[in-house]
Every structure is written in C-alpha cells, then in structure tokens.
Amino acid sequence: MREPVLNIESVSHWYSQDNLILDAIDLDIYKGERFALIGPSGCGKSTLLRLIAGLEKPKEGIIRIRNEIVSDSNKMIPPEKRNLGLVVQEKALFPHMTVRENITFGIRKTKKRNNIAFDLLKLFKIEALKDKFPHEISGGEQQRVALARSMAREPNLLMLDEPFNALDQDLKAELYLEISRIFSEKKVTLLLVTHDIDEASILTQKQVNLVELRKPSNERNSFSK
C-alpha cells in the first residue's frame, strides 16, 4: 500500500470562536499527483497551504509529510525542515539578487547548485535573464524564476497559491502550457490553490472544492473553543 506524500487528517483551524476557517479537513496527495483546491474567496484555501507549509499550526488535526507528523497537538516542525516549495502571487524574489542567485538561494550549500540552476534556467527558458535583477524582468518572467527557485530543492510537494492572478490572460495562457509541460516532465507532486477552474483543469489532474472536503457533521470532532 503506497503512502501519500501529504496526509491531512481532521484538520480544523480558527482565529476566533466565531470564525471557523477550516472544519475537519481530510486530504491525501500521492507522489506525482497534481491536485487543485478550488473554492470561493474566504473558504480557507490559502490558510490550508500556510498550515501545510508550517507558517501556522492547526488548532486540531494532524498533518503528515511522507508519513512523518509535521504538525499535531504536540509537534510543530519548522517550515525549513519540511522540504516543501511554495509560490504565491507576490513572487517574493530577493531584489538584490540576480535571477541565478534567486534560483540557487535554497541550495547554496549544494555542490551541484550551478548545474541545477543551469538546468532550471534552460527548462523555464530564462537562460538569457540569469544575470538580471527582478526589477529588470517582466511579471511573467519573475513568476518563472519563482517557480524555478521553488523546484531547485526538489521539494516533496510544490504548492502554488494563485501564482498567476496578477498576469494578463494572454500571458497566463502561454505560461499554462509551458508550466504544465514542465510539471509533467518532472513528475512534480503539486497542490494548486485557485478560484480559476480553467487554470486548475490545465495544470492539474484532479480538482476538488475545499468546501466538499468537510466531513459530515456526525463524523466531525467537536469544535474546541
């Protein structure tokens, strides 16, 4: 029986007693699977990514990565030790670093960092930009750099939080085709958060509305307040 790369078991989260964001969520994602979470704004999609990444701790439930508990009532493994990739809409590139330096930031101690950077620059068709700084390249190019940086460490799971939202429709269409090809070629295990059903259909193999992951009321744990 194969183990999921990501296992979420009965995860609930809230910020106040009357603001339940996630309610008893269960989710498994397996190696090489490309999965999209869709749903309306405010339903907790981005919050769930933050919990998986270790940026916040769930109030209830368990999160496992490759069968290791990374978050539960007694344990909280920090983000840098989870080997996850996270790309958000804002891109968050380091402005004082070149494109190549941004890509190799997380693998600076790796002997093969230059080879990894070269392969990713070629894969994302940004070789000519390697010595440029983020402010010198376009929004679409910045997003390619952010994706390349997130893949440099070969993460167990790559998470995308509406990363193409700020791009115009023509550029999105171009990027979707290229990035879908890269994900398929590299057999990337992917969790995409989006409200765009077309984007989810192109980039992933399976799409689920987050609201549908809530357990029936008779199966839920009590909401501890």
NORSULNOR-V584575 format. One record per backbone hydrogen bond with DSSP energy under -0.5 kcal/mol. CO is the residue of the C=O (numbers start at 1). NH is the residue of the N-H. E is the energy in kcal/mol with one decimal. If there is no record, write none. Layout:
CO&NH&E / CO&NH&E
This chain:
5&66&-2.7 / 6&29&-2.2 / 7&9&-0.5 / 7&64&-2.9 / 8&10&-0.5 / 8&27&-2.2 / 9&62&-2.2 / 11&25&-2.8 / 12&59&-1.0 / 12&60&-1.9 / 13&21&-2.0 / 13&22&-2.0 / 16&19&-2.0 / 19&15&-1.3 / 19&16&-0.5 / 19&21&-0.7 / 22&13&-2.0 / 22&24&-0.5 / 23&215&-0.6 / 24&215&-0.7 / 25&11&-2.4 / 27&8&-3.2 / 29&5&-1.7 / 29&6&-2.1 / 30&33&-2.3 / 33&35&-0.6 / 33&190&-2.2 / 34&205&-2.4 / 34&206&-1.5 / 35&192&-2.9 / 36&38&-0.6 / 36&208&-2.5 / 37&194&-2.1 / 38&210&-2.7 / 40&43&-1.5 / 44&48&-2.3 / 45&49&-1.6 / 46&50&-2.1 / 47&51&-2.0 / 48&52&-2.3 / 49&53&-2.7 / 50&54&-1.0 / 50&55&-2.2 / 50&56&-1.2 / 60&12&-1.6 / 62&9&-2.9 / 63&70&-2.9 / 63&71&-1.5 / 64&7&-2.5 / 65&68&-1.4 / 68&65&-2.5 / 70&77&-2.9 / 71&63&-2.5 / 75&72&-2.2 / 78&81&-1.7 / 79&82&-1.8 / 83&156&-2.5 / 83&157&-0.7 / 85&159&-3.3 / 87&161&-3.1 / 88&91&-1.4 / 90&92&-2.3 / 93&95&-0.7 / 94&97&-1.6 / 97&134&-0.7 / 98&102&-2.5 / 99&103&-2.2 / 100&104&-2.0 / 101&105&-0.5 / 102&105&-0.9 / 104&107&-1.4 / 105&108&-0.9 / 107&110&-2.1 / 110&113&-1.7 / 112&116&-2.6 / 113&117&-2.7 / 114&118&-2.4 / 115&119&-2.3 / 116&120&-2.2 / 117&121&-2.8 / 118&122&-2.2 / 119&123&-2.6 / 120&124&-2.5 / 121&126&-3.1 / 121&127&-0.6 / 122&125&-1.1 / 126&129&-1.6 / 127&130&-1.5 / 129&99&-0.6 / 129&132&-2.3 / 130&100&-2.3 / 132&99&-2.0 / 133&136&-2.5 / 134&137&-1.5 / 138&142&-2.5 / 139&143&-1.9 / 140&144&-1.6 / 141&145&-2.1 / 142&146&-2.4 / 143&147&-2.1 / 144&148&-2.7 / 145&149&-2.8 / 146&150&-1.9 / 147&151&-1.4 / 148&152&-1.0 / 149&152&-0.6 / 151&154&-1.8 / 157&85&-2.6 / 157&159&-0.5 / 158&191&-2.6 / 159&87&-2.6 / 160&162&-0.8 / 160&193&-3.3 / 161&89&-0.8 / 162&165&-1.2 / 164&167&-1.6 / 168&172&-2.4 / 169&173&-2.3 / 170&174&-1.8 / 171&175&-2.6 / 172&176&-3.1 / 173&177&-1.4 / 174&178&-1.6 / 175&179&-3.2 / 176&180&-2.5 / 177&181&-1.7 / 178&182&-2.0 / 179&183&-2.8 / 180&184&-2.1 / 181&185&-2.7 / 182&186&-2.6 / 183&187&-0.6 / 183&188&-2.1 / 184&187&-0.7 / 188&190&-0.7 / 189&158&-2.9 / 190&35&-2.7 / 191&160&-2.4 / 192&37&-3.4 / 192&194&-0.5 / 193&162&-2.4 / 195&197&-0.8 / 196&200&-2.2 / 197&201&-2.3 / 198&202&-1.9 / 199&203&-2.4 / 200&204&-1.9 / 206&36&-2.9 / 208&38&-2.2 / 209&212&-1.5 / 210&213&-1.5 / 211&214&-1.1 / 213&26&-0.7 / 216&219&-2.5 / 216&220&-0.7 / 217&220&-0.6 / 222&224&-0.9
